[in-house]
Amino acid sequence: MRALAAGPTLEPPAESAHSGFSLLEVLVALAILGVALLLGMALVLENPRIVRRMDGERQAFRALESTMEAVRAGAIPLQTSKLDAFVTAVGTPAPKDLSIEMLVEPAGLPGLFEVTLSARYRVAQQRFVKRLRTMVWSPPAEG
């Protein structure tokens, strides 16, 4: 008498008509890969434009900050004016058409003024405007 095995028996695998990938599955996978690569290329091609725009913005904010510090120090008169030709810092020069407009309005208290600086510049044929608003105290003129 033979003893029966308690575990699963080893049988040869059934022959299947579907082994591997079909042509349709391969085409769908290639299409998905192609779309992903195109999206990735769009990001890579956009990167230099983003860097130029961010660099122009950084230089404009440097010019705004240095102008505001010059106003607070008294080097630039506290009056509405338009300023041009900036040297902003070491590194990339400021955009060539960078201009800063300073609007000065009394704030209601003697010697206190509301100052709005607007930087206008162009990067890659696109115009940008950045603004900085603050209060500046200047001692009233003694009369």
TORTOR-619333 format. One record per residue: residue in one letter; x, y, z negated of N, C-alpha, C in turn. Coordinates in steps of 0.02 Angstrom, whole numbers, plus 50000, padded with zeros to 5 digits. Layout:
N
AXYZXYZXYZ/...
***
This chain:
143
M500414994250000500005000050000500445006250000/R500235011350040500625017550045500345022849998/A500805026749969500575032149925500425038349969/L499905041749952499715047749989500105053749962/A500335058050007500715064049986500225069149957/A500435072249902499995077049870500035083849903/G500575085749936500665092349966500425092550038/P500485098150070500275098850139500725094750184/T500445092450235500825088350282501125092850335/L501675090750360502005094550413501745092150480/E501415096750513501165095150580501485099850629/P501605097850687501895102450736501395108150750/P501655114350758501205119950771500815118850835/A500205121250834499785120650893500045125350946/E500035123151007500255127251063499765133051070/S500025139251069499575144851078499725148151145/A499215150751174499285154051238499535161151229/H499545163551167499715170551154500325170651108/S500925170451137501525171251097501905177351123/G502095182051078502435188151099501935193851109/F502165199151141501755205051152501475205051222/S500875207551229500595208151297500845214651328/L500765215151392500975221151428500595227351403/L499965226551387499565232151362499835234651295/E500025230051251500295231951186500955235751193/V501375233551239502005236851252501885243851280/L501415244651325501265251251354500995256051302/V500565253651258500295257951204500865260151158/A501305255551140501865257251096502325262351129/L502455261551194502875266451230502535273251234/A501885273351244501525279751247501565283351179/I501475279751125501515282751058502225285351046/L502725281551065503415283651057503565289851099/G503305290051159503405295851203503105302151174/V502495301651147502175307551116502575309851056/A502815305251014503205307050956503865310550977/L504185308051029504805311251053504675318151081/L504125319051117503965325651144503835330651088/L503485328551036503365333050980504015334850945/G504455330050938505105331350908505525336050950/M505495335351016505865339851061505605346951057/A504955347651049504655354351043504935357850981/L505005354250927505295357150866506025359050876/V506405354850910507105356250922507195362350967/L506775362851018506825368551064506585375051032/E506125374650984505865380550950506345383250898/N506795379150874507235380950818507645387250831/P507985388150888508375394350898507945400650895/R507335400350921506895406250917506715407850845/I506585402650806506415403650736507015406750699/V507605404350714508215406950681508315414250699/R508235416050763508305423150782507795427550748/R507165425150745506645429150712506785430050638/M506995424750604507145425050533507755429550521/D508245429250565508835433450557508645440850566/G508225442450615507995449250624507605451750563/E507185447350536506805449150476507255450450416/R507755446250408508235447050353508605453650360/Q508825455250420509185461550431508725467550419/A508095466950439507615472450427507515473550353/F507445468150315507355468850242507985471650209/R508575469850235509195472750208509195480250220/A508985482350280508965489550295508465493050250/L507885489950239507385492950194507655493650123/E507975488350098508235488550030508785493850023/S509255494050071509795498950066509525506050073/T509015507050115508715513650121508375515650056/M508015511050025507675512549962508185514249908/E508735510549906509255512049856509565518849868/A509655520649932509935527249949509445532849929/V508795531649937508295536549916508315537349840/R508345531749803508365532149730508995535549705/A509545534649742510175537749722510215545049742/G509755547349783509755554249805510155555549868/A510425550349900510815551249961510375552750021/I509745550450019509255552050071508725556250039/P508565562150068508065566450037507375563050033/L507025564549980506365561549967505845565450007/Q505815564150072505335567450116505165562750173/T504585563650203504375559450259504855560450316/S505115554950343505615555450397505665548850434/K506025548950491506165543050530506915542150531/L507145536050517507855534550513508045529350566/D508635530150596508885525450647509605523750634/A509875519050674510585517150675510825514550608/F510715508150596510895505050532511465500250539/V511885500150488512375494950477512135491550414/T511875485350420511525482450363511955478250317/A512445474750343512875470650300513345466650344/V513785463050311514245458750347513835453150380/G514015451150438513655445850472513325448450536/T512775445550552512415447350613512205454650609/P512325458550663512115465550660511355466150663/A511125471850640510395473150640510145473450712/P509515472050723509235472750791509365479850816/K509525480450881509715486850910509175492150904/D508555490050908508005494950907507695495750837/L508055493550785507795494150717507735501550698/S507145503450677507035510150651506625509650588/I506735514350543506365514350481506015521050474/E505385520750460504995526750447504845527050372/M504955532850343504835533750272504265538750263/L503745536450229503165540650214503175541950139/V503185548350120503225550250050502595554250033/E502235551949981501625555349958501655556249882/P501415562049857501395562849784500935557749752/A501115555349693500725550149660500275552849605/G500235559349597499775562149548500115564849486/L500685562149467501065564649410501655568749436/P501855573949400502425577949423503055573749430/G503365574049489503995570549501503915563249522/L503295560649524503195553649543502925553449615/F503225549349657503045548949728502945541749748/E502465540649791502365534049822502735534049888/V503205529449895503625529049956503455522549993/T503305523350057503175517550100503695517550155/L504095512250158504585511450212504315506350261/S504345507950325504125503250378504705502050425/A504915495850431505445493950478505115491250541/R505315494050598505055491750663505645489250703/Y505575483250730506105480250770505815475150818/R506225472950865506015468250916506495462350917/V506215456350921506615450150928506285446050983/A506685444351034506435440251090505805443251121/Q505825449651135505275453251167504635453351126/Q504685452351062504095452551017504225457850964/R503735462250954503795467650905503595465250835/F503975467650785503825465950716503835472250674/V503425472450622503415477950574503415474950504/K503885477150463503915475050393503845481350350/R503485480750295503365486650252503585485250180/L503815490550148504015490350078503715496550045/R503325495449992503015501049955503265500949884/T503415506849858503635507449789503505514549764/M503625515349701503565522049670504275524449654/V504395530849666505045533849652504925540049610/W505325540649558505285546649516505865551149534/S505705557349545506215562449559506065568349513/P506535570549476506395576049429506115582149466/P505595585149439505315591149472505845596749474/A505815600549528506285606149535506135611449482/E506645613749449506545618749397506495625549430/G506015629349409505895635749441505945641449397/
***
